[in-house]
Each structure stands twice: as C-alpha cells, then as structure tokens.
C-alpha cells in the first residue's frame, strides 16, 4: 500500500525556488544591479566614453523584453546623450560597415569621415530612440490597472528585485526632460514643447501614484495581520509588520538606514525636480508663442526661485520672464548648464527582523534593505570667463535631494513588503525543515544547507537605480560677450567655446567625476 504525503503548493513552489536559488548562488552569487553595471559606471567616470557606449548598448540589447529593460534603456539614453556632447576621438565609428569586395574587384572607397555635427546628431537621435523605448515601457506599466498577481507572488518568496522595474517618479520626469533637451539641441522646438508638457504632467501624476502605492502596501500588511500566512504546522498565522517595525532591535536599525539615505534632502516638495521646472521656464520665456506661454514661463521661474532661493541667477531670470510677459523678449544672454558628478547608487544592508511572531523555530532572520550611497567625487562648480568677467555656476537642482525625497516616500512600502516577504520565506523554510527532520537521516541536514543557500540567493534588496543621472544640475546666466568666446574651467581642465550667432545661446557641459573630461556642446535657443 502506497502512502502519499500531502505537500502544500507553497512548499512545492519553494522547493523549486530553493533548487534555482542554489544554482544561482553557484553561478552568479547575489548579483545586484550595482555589480551588473559597475563596468559602465567606471568607464564613464574615467572618461572612457567609447567603452561606456558599447556597454550601455549591449546591456540594453540583452535586457530587451526582460524585467530590467526600462532601467537599461534609461542608462542607454543618458550614455548616448553624453556621447553627443563629447569629442569624436573616443567614440565608436558611426559609419555603416563596408561590404566585402567581390572576387577580382577592388575594395570600395572608404566612406568620408563624419563631421562633428553628424556625430552629435547621430547620438542625440539614438538617445531619443532609447528614451522612446523606455517611455513605451513606462506607459505600458502605467496602463495596467492592476499589478500582475503572478509577479507579486513570485516576489513573496524571492525579493522585490525579481519584480519588473516600472520606473520611479523622478525617472519619468527626467526621461521627458532629457528628450526635451535632445530635441532643443536638434532644433525641433515643437517636439521639445511636447516633452516639457509630459514632464510637468508626470510630476503631477506622481503624487496620486504614491498614494495608491501606500494604499496597496497597507492592504498587503492587513492581509498578513489577518492570518493569510500559515505557520510551520500549517495553522493560520498573522504577521504584524507594524509590530515588527517597532521591535527594539529592528526599528532603530531601519530608522538609521533611512536617516543616512535621506541626509542631503532639501525641501523641494514631493516629486518636483527644480531643473525640469527651470527648463520649462527657460523654454516658455524665450520661445513662448503668446500670453499664456509667457505666463507659464514666468510661473515656472517663480516656482524654481522659491525652491532654490540661494541661486543668484534665478532673480534675473524671473525679472526677464516678467519683462517677456510685457512684450520685451530677452536677448544677448548665454546659459551655461552644468551636469556635475553622479547620482547616488543603491547598496543593500542586512537588518535582523523578528519572525517569532509566526514561527517558533526562528526568533530573528536577516532581511536585505536598500540604502542610498552618495558620490562625493564631483566638481563643485564650473568657472566661466567671458568678456573679461568671471562667473561660477550655481546649483539649480540637487539630484541627491530629488532621489532622497523619492526614497523617503517609497520607504514605508519597501519596508512593509520586505518584512512580509522575509517572514513568508521563514515560515516556508521552517515548514520544509520540519518535514525533512521528520523523515530522519541526512534529509534534515542537507535540507538546512539547501534552504540556507536558497535564502541567500534570493535575499537581495532592489538596488536598481538610474546611475548615469548627475549629482547636481547647475547653471549660470551671463551676458553674451562681444567676442562670442567663453573659457570654461573645472579643476585643472579648461575648454574654450565659440558661440554661434544667436539672441539666446546655450552651452551644455557634463562632467561625471573629477577624473572625467568636460564634455561640451552648444546650441542656439533663439
């Protein structure tokens, strides 16, 4: 007579994940986003832009159709945009490969070297294309009224990093802001207007999206409190994530991680990026096509001046916007915009959380939580010499602050989900371990090793974050010199720029670190 031991679907599912977890551990270790992108980040900071472009393209291509496609498309978009600012020397050849000559025929004449303008426009257009693909993913996620249940169940016994990356609020705002900048550099002002409208709308939508995210996390926590989980004996068990957060050991560790992550936060307001608002003000003040456009420009500058009162150039811009609204268009002005440094990365730290609430076998278990890590390797300002005068750029938007604010708003949801996920895995592990121990022999010991390995492979925080954003956006507003020549200086590096004829000029400068070159491009705004 055969005996059939009933095994719950949850335990069967975890066994599969345990096997996959061990395999992952052996093949990859715990591969975080930080480790996957380290090569490209280092290449960008060291000034090896050709290598960064190749890696960004390869990563985006490999991620096509995967849960990580969106984040890799964003990284690709910024890397290609940086290439458009750079000198030609270090970049991959944009010319198509020549076909091999037929037998007995001479080799074809090589294609002519592309001009700097052709290279710049090639990379700007490719950057727009990468951001378009990112936006397609963003829009698809936003159109889904409900989260895919299967994906969330998978995360319940693995980690939040196993879910698709749907984009954070500041990702979406900057995606459309960069597209607007690309179109301005390409001379397509109508498309730039569309992107600025989208950027503004995304800032408005983010507040409502956050409210929904918090409500969903609270609902999940309530289900856990009501006993939707099962303990190792198969009985209903509740897990009170609020109680876990107030645990004398867990609570202070979580608070310390949050405090460290949001230390540089400034009071910009939820989901507002002052640089995007500044660009909106600049566009509608200079290129406004009527009273409502010019008033929008004035209001945008008014908003930024209130958020960044220490920036000395914003008062002049606000005055110019008021004059523009009265019919006096600004002219003879050059804007030097400076992207400096690198946005914070995310790392993970282990915090012990209480599980004795649901399983008697384990009092505490380690859970991985994300933490922001800030990059201090950047130029604090760009010096500009023009017409015998010297100016320095001033911060208009700290991306450290924008990202910290988003992190703070997301934190309660991340903590709740991680607590429930970790508790669920602890319960399942205890149930499987009990079943194996009951069988006797080596089963218990082997099972303990396998389960520990599986938990290690799946116990990683979601460290995905758009790393090729800058640490700060800065700018200077200067009178265009008669010579139309500027000298830019950061650290030991100097560059001379000659401005094209125009009433309003823009010089765009990027430096990813103190060791990377100054990448410079110019365009006529009006």
Phi, psi and omega in degrees: 000128182272140176254129178254120177271124180284126177241130183292153177303325181296318180291318177300319179298317182292326177301317178298315181295325179298314178299315179295323180297317179297317180299315178300318181298318180290321185278315191242343195069200180267087186283107175270165178300323180303315181287328180293330188252006186303318183298314181293319180299314181295321179297319179296314182292330181275354181088010178271071190291326178301316178296319180297319179297314180299315181294318180297318179296316181296317181295319179295319179295315180296330184274355183305126179082356181266175179294342183255008185302317185302311184295322180288331175291322177297315178297319179297317181301316180288323180296318178292325177295319176297321178301325180293338180272346193273174170285164185288331197307316193267002189262153175300147180296128182273352181287141179293150179296140180282139177293147179293139181292149176288160184303130177085354180260149178289154177296142180294155176297136178296146178295148180295151177300133178290151177283166179298322180295319179296319179294315180301311182293327176300312183285327175297317180294319178294324177297315177302317181298318179296317179292326176299317179294323176297318182292326175300318178294315180303311183296323179296316179295319183291332181283342178284113183296325181237148176291145176296117185301319181302319181295319181290324178295320177302320181290335182297331178245013174231266179192168181293335179291345180277350177279157176298143175279116186260356179093133175271167185302315183290333174302311186292319179297313182289328178303312180285330177295315178295322177298320178299316179297318178299316181293324177297317180294330178276355178083015180257086186288330180294317179290327176299319178301315180301316182292323178294322176298318179294319180300316179297317180295322180296325177295323179290318183294332187298325182297313179295320180297322179293320179299319179293321181296317180295318180298319180296319179294321179295322178296318179295317179296323180294320177299318179295321179294329184278359175094028176289339177277161177240143178276184187291349178261006179085003180273154178299137179225145178254154175227115182265100183294329177297318179296320178297319180295332180268004177300140185298338180262320185280314185306307181298325179293319177295318181295321179296319179296319179294314182302318181293324183287330185252014183307318184275012189292132176251159185279064179284335189104153184297127172061023176258131173250108184302330180294319179297321179291321177300314181296323176300314179298316182296314182299309187282338174285317185275322186247014181300142184247035180155176185303317183291323176299311183295325177291324176297317177301315180296316182294322179296315178296325178297318179297314182294318181299326178288326181281327185233065185296341182280351180280119187286343184273342186290330178296317178297322178293321179294319177296317180296323179294321178295319178295320179298321179294338178264009174101003180253099184288141178291147176206165179068030182238140174241132176257125174253110181259133186234117170267119182235140175075192183233144178297160179297147172264174176243134172240180180236149174228151181267130174233131178285131179239149183284132175238001179296346177298329184240339181222132182283344185284331183233122179281312179226153175220148182281135176235147181261127179240148179282155176215139178280139178236123186266148184255115182269004183269084183204160175278127183289339178194162175251128177272139181230126174250125182211125177057036178082357178252156178241137179230158173234141176292153178232149184295131173250336177206123172271111177292332172307314183290316180301315182288322177298321180295318177296318179300316180298318180292328182277338189306311181303321179293315180300315182296312181301311182296320181292320178299313182293318179301311184294319179296319179300314180296322180296319179296313181296318180299316180297321181293315180294318181298320179297317180298317180292319179298322180296332180284338178077185179067215183279349188305316182297315183291316179296318179300319181298319180295314182297314182294321178297318179296318180296317179297320180297321182290332183256353182270068176234145178279162176278103182256016178289128177199148184289096190278341183272008168289157179278168173287318181217149163256129178234164172203162172227143178246113187231153174292133179295122183290153179301324180288345184056034181234133178237148171244125180256140181219133174215121185061230181268357185265139176230145175221140177257135182236134174252124184276143174285160176300134180176154179285320178231121180248153175235129171249122183250125186234137177229138174218116184280339180196175179288347180258352180269154180292167170276120175262126189229136174217155180230153170208158178269122178279323180210000000 
